[in-house]
Amino acid sequence: MYDPVQLRTFLAVAQTLSFTQAARRLGVRQSTVSQHVRRLEEAAGRRLFTRDTHSVELTEDGEAMLGFARTILAAHERASAYFTGTRLRGRLRFGASEDFVLTRLPEILESFRQDHPEVDLELTVELSGTLHERLAAGRLDLVLAKGGAQREGGGAGRLVWRDRMVWIAADGLRVEQDRPVPLILFPPPAVTRARALQVLERHGRTWRIACTSGSLSGLVAAARARLGVMAHTRGLIPPGLVEVPERAGLPELGAVDFVLQHGRRHGPAAQSREAADALAAAILASGDRLHRGAAGSAPGDARP
């Protein structure tokens, strides 16, 4: 009933909330993306997106389709691997940014390990900037982190999803407009650190560093202790923290992209490249789970 090609296109639009970005990620025309979505909506007999010239949003039925699409595509991939007799092997050096410590990325990696038990998966959790440096140096095969679509030493990145960055803090923390903004920051070369300082400088807001930590858990602990505010992705706000109200007068931080970046294609062995491609496909298929949290799973979200 549901074409896997159309389901993959649907997931790409659902994760990027953009027909243009989905087309770039899939390497097809935007008209093809629109056609796939239209045909899937016809097959389902429901509207999956509400869209106008400025925005794309999932409908309630679209939210439900997310879980079903992941389940159908996962079963399709298992069946294909089984009947083609392919078994991935080799070492895969995967890097994920600190942003994903509190998300459902471990579930995606666990599923990948179950599907490909002969792949030796090595996980590195670091700051986005550090991961991209290691990728460029040939020390990683695949990276999931904040960043642009092109990095030195690698090919074009694939957009997993785009989100807004916001200021977050403990509920009730007051930020005085006539006093320096107390900041809770990752150390350099963190993307969020650079963005926060650039935005405050551009708007003439004074600031001071209240806490620096290389781990997300350290920053969250400082924020919960009301030491200050931190710049963070809206879809990944940790429990116990909330967006800082607009009345605090903090400037907007803008959008941020989370991308999958492959290492040098001639570097790793062929088996490692195949494993990196397989993990990238698994992450792209389940990318929306990374910023929707563990609670409130959509129907059909469970693995078969």
SULKAMO-V647304 format. One record per backbone hydrogen bond with DSSP energy under -1.0 kcal/mol. CO is the residue of the C=O (numbers start at 0). NH is the residue of the N-H. E is the energy in kcal/mol with one decimal. If there is no record, write none. Layout:
BEGIN
((CO & NH & E) (CO & NH & E))
END
This chain:
BEGIN
((2 & 6 & -2.2) (3 & 7 & -2.4) (4 & 8 & -1.9) (5 & 9 & -2.5) (6 & 10 & -2.5) (7 & 11 & -2.1) (8 & 12 & -2.2) (9 & 13 & -2.7) (10 & 14 & -2.3) (11 & 15 & -1.8) (12 & 16 & -2.6) (17 & 21 & -2.0) (18 & 22 & -2.0) (19 & 23 & -1.9) (20 & 24 & -2.5) (21 & 25 & -2.2) (22 & 26 & -1.4) (22 & 27 & -2.0) (28 & 32 & -1.6) (29 & 33 & -2.3) (30 & 34 & -2.1) (31 & 35 & -2.6) (32 & 36 & -2.4) (33 & 37 & -2.4) (34 & 38 & -2.4) (35 & 39 & -2.2) (36 & 40 & -2.5) (37 & 41 & -2.1) (38 & 42 & -2.2) (39 & 43 & -2.4) (40 & 44 & -1.8) (40 & 45 & -1.1) (47 & 58 & -2.0) (49 & 56 & -2.6) (54 & 51 & -2.2) (56 & 49 & -2.9) (58 & 62 & -2.3) (59 & 63 & -1.7) (60 & 64 & -2.2) (61 & 65 & -1.3) (63 & 67 & -1.3) (64 & 68 & -3.2) (65 & 69 & -2.2) (66 & 70 & -2.1) (67 & 71 & -2.7) (68 & 72 & -2.5) (69 & 73 & -2.4) (70 & 74 & -2.2) (71 & 75 & -2.2) (72 & 76 & -2.4) (73 & 77 & -2.1) (74 & 78 & -2.4) (75 & 79 & -2.3) (76 & 80 & -2.5) (77 & 81 & -2.5) (78 & 82 & -2.3) (79 & 83 & -1.7) (89 & 119 & -3.1) (91 & 121 & -3.1) (92 & 140 & -2.7) (92 & 141 & -1.6) (93 & 123 & -2.5) (94 & 143 & -2.7) (95 & 125 & -1.5) (96 & 99 & -1.9) (97 & 100 & -1.8) (99 & 102 & -1.4) (103 & 107 & -1.4) (104 & 108 & -2.5) (105 & 109 & -2.4) (106 & 110 & -2.2) (107 & 111 & -2.1) (108 & 112 & -2.4) (109 & 113 & -2.1) (110 & 114 & -2.2) (111 & 115 & -2.1) (115 & 118 & -1.8) (118 & 120 & -1.1) (119 & 91 & -2.7) (121 & 93 & -3.0) (123 & 95 & -2.7) (125 & 97 & -1.2) (126 & 130 & -2.4) (127 & 131 & -2.3) (128 & 132 & -1.6) (129 & 133 & -2.2) (130 & 134 & -2.4) (131 & 135 & -2.3) (132 & 136 & -1.5) (133 & 138 & -2.8) (134 & 137 & -1.5) (140 & 262 & -2.2) (141 & 94 & -2.8) (142 & 260 & -2.7) (143 & 96 & -2.0) (144 & 258 & -2.8) (148 & 156 & -3.3) (150 & 153 & -1.6) (157 & 259 & -2.5) (160 & 257 & -2.4) (162 & 255 & -3.0) (163 & 233 & -3.2) (165 & 231 & -2.7) (166 & 243 & -2.8) (167 & 229 & -2.2) (168 & 241 & -2.8) (169 & 172 & -2.1) (175 & 178 & -1.4) (180 & 207 & -2.5) (181 & 228 & -2.9) (182 & 209 & -2.6) (182 & 210 & -1.7) (184 & 212 & -1.8) (186 & 189 & -1.6) (189 & 193 & -1.9) (190 & 194 & -2.5) (191 & 195 & -2.5) (192 & 196 & -2.4) (193 & 197 & -2.4) (194 & 198 & -2.5) (195 & 199 & -2.2) (196 & 200 & -2.4) (197 & 201 & -2.4) (198 & 202 & -1.7) (199 & 204 & -2.5) (200 & 203 & -1.1) (205 & 180 & -2.5) (207 & 182 & -2.9) (210 & 184 & -2.7) (214 & 218 & -1.7) (215 & 219 & -2.8) (216 & 220 & -2.1) (217 & 221 & -1.9) (218 & 222 & -2.4) (219 & 223 & -2.8) (220 & 224 & -1.4) (221 & 226 & -2.1) (222 & 225 & -1.9) (228 & 183 & -2.5) (229 & 167 & -2.7) (231 & 165 & -3.2) (232 & 235 & -1.6) (237 & 240 & -1.5) (241 & 168 & -2.3) (244 & 247 & -1.8) (245 & 248 & -2.3) (253 & 164 & -3.0) (255 & 162 & -2.5) (256 & 146 & -1.6) (257 & 159 & -3.2) (257 & 160 & -1.3) (258 & 144 & -2.0) (259 & 157 & -2.5) (260 & 142 & -2.1) (263 & 266 & -1.4) (268 & 272 & -2.0) (269 & 273 & -2.2) (270 & 274 & -2.2) (271 & 275 & -2.5) (272 & 276 & -2.3) (273 & 277 & -2.1) (274 & 278 & -2.5) (275 & 279 & -2.5) (276 & 280 & -2.2) (277 & 281 & -1.9) (278 & 282 & -2.4) (279 & 283 & -2.5) (280 & 284 & -2.1) (281 & 285 & -1.2) (285 & 288 & -1.5) (286 & 289 & -1.2) (297 & 300 & -1.5))
END
